[in-house]
């Protein structure tokens, strides 16, 4: 079976538009069935090969792992398949479904560790497919379509929703989250975006909307919202729902550990309301600037190693969810089978009411780049960061960037200023510049110490001073790239200032290979970095090679010696996204 393309390792390419959830299911499934089954599974989809008789001896065992929220629906469909002796190519299908958190499966497949003990994976969102695709040794997954969808909104206990004018009043994401966090009387919780697609997609949408509304201040607003949200996160949606106020009593409302509002999917609200009493139910706000959606992709795992019978059985099980019985099962569990035509029963059960925009077209899924930026921002927001930033100031930084009327240095400064806006006042950032013999015999010079951005001295904050220093960076006439001595000195300085409880890293930007003949050798630098690095006090180097003259292999070797990562960008404008991606990657390793 042909594989669908996955994101490249750097994740910086602009992806093509993603098809809408339900609309592509039948089309992709039919195409795959034709390829894999040679027309046989097409007949199976219509039920023509349900031959009946005993299934004890010839059943094909299909092992499925799925997101916990969709597992009950898959198990019910699997039971139906056994009871009705549904077959594929003359063989009954025996489907076993196990619940596992999507982020755990994504990391397992991304690392490519061993042979997975499952044939099909149904995560709650395509973002986990993207995550797998970032690995260099990943187990291949082949998306075959989507079986359901569920929009994401903010559920509130009735008393809290009433204070915000539900259901008549509608809000955009930034307005709604800000309103929900204005005071401690209305506490908003969310699942950890590093572990939850619901939390990640919502945070990405909040950030995009804040930037759109706030212009240059949007990044700062998004980071502030994320910081506030980070104080009330749980590992999963199941744990999140347990944080709701249990009743309308003053004791519950005043309990600081209880939330009155949650970032949840429509399906999660539906499932909660089905078992909660009226007083403990949720009313659901669907933000007017668009609800991101969980899209429940159905993927074959390492399909090249599957037998023909197994791959046909896997596709046969998926096509059951395009049939009337399968759609009935999904709807029963609170999922949309047509994302743009939700049933009144589903919306009402989830706590929705007109005029909430629950039938509006979903917001466009975030790109791979936006997901990486969101995760990077989340990592530094939750942990708070201490970054030593080292910028190449050699003569070559004067060269113009192709397609731009700006030099490498000018574009680099702009990208650094953009990245700075995403950090909070609790983060610590410093700045060095380097070029051969910049400061006497030394190839480097400290421009700003690594201090808290919110610290104020003489009427200006450290953020103000750092912004001015970024803006003032200029290439040094005649200066060459003194990379090795600078890297070692900056690494030692970063280690000496290590801050426990923060994400510590050294960020190095260079547009060329080392050009100082009097410096230490690359081998000596890598050897010393390897010896100096301490897993108990990690300071990964994030080394970014800028432009065609930079040596990607060199920065990779240097960075990896510290447990960090090396990257290459053709355009300095990509620096912002790469820094955030690298922070997220390094942060996940430390976690």
RANORLIN-V204165 format. One line per field, one symbol per residue. ss: DSSP state (H for helix, E for strand, C for the rest). phi: phi as a letter, one per 40 degrees, with the letter a starting at -180 (. if undefined). A space follows every 50 residues. Layout:
ss->???
phi->???
This chain:
ss->CCCCCCCCCCCCCCCCCCCCHHHHHHHHHHHHHHHHHCCHHHHHHCCCCC CCCCCCCCCEEEEEEECHHHHHHHHHHHHHHHHCCCEECCEEEEEEEEEC CHHHHHHHHHHCCCCCCCCEEECCCCHHHHHHHCCCCCCCEEEEEECCEE EEEEEEEHHHHHHCCCCCCCCCHHHHHHHHCCCCCCCEEEECCCCCHHHH HHHHHHHHHHHHHHHHHHHHHHHHHHHHHHCCEECCHHHHHCCECCCCCH HHHHCCCCECEEEEEHHHHHHHHHHCCHHHCEEEECCCCCCCEECCEEEE ECHHHCCHHHHHHHHHHHHHHHCHHHHHHHHHCCCECCCCCCCHHHHHHH CCCCCCCCCCCCCCCCCHHHHHHHHHHHHHHHHCEEEEEEEECCHHHHCE CCCCCCEHHHHHHHHHHHHHHCCCCCCEEEEEEEEEEEECCEEEEEEEEE EECCCEECCEEHHHHHHHHHHHCCCCCCCCCCHHHHHHHHHHHHHHCCCC CCEEEEEEEECCCCCCCCCCCHHHHHHHHHHHCCHHHCCEEEEEEECCCC CHHHHHHHHHCCCCEEEEECCHHHHHHHHHHHHHHHHHHHC
phi->.ccccbdcccgbccccccccdcccdcccdcccccccbfgcccccccgcbc cggcbccbcccbcbbaddccddccccccccccccfcbbfgbcbbcbbbca cccccdcccccgcgcccabbbbccacccccccccccbcccbbcbibbaaa cbabcbcdccccccgccccbbcdcccccccbcaccbcbbacddcbbcdcc cccccdccccccccgccccccccccccccccbbbcaccccccccdcaccc ccccccccbbabcacdccccccccbccdcbcbcbcbdcchbcbcbfcbbc bfcccccccccccccccccdcccdcccccccdcgbcbbccbccccccccc gcaccdccccccccdccdccccccccccdccccgbbbcbbbcbcdccccc cdgbcbcdcccccccccccdcccccccbbbabbaadfcbgcccaaccacc bccccbbfgbccdcccdccdcccbccdgcbccccccdccccccccccdbc gbccabbbbabacdbbcccccccccccccccccbdcbcbccbbbcbgccc bccccccccccbgbabbbbcbdccddccccccccccccccc
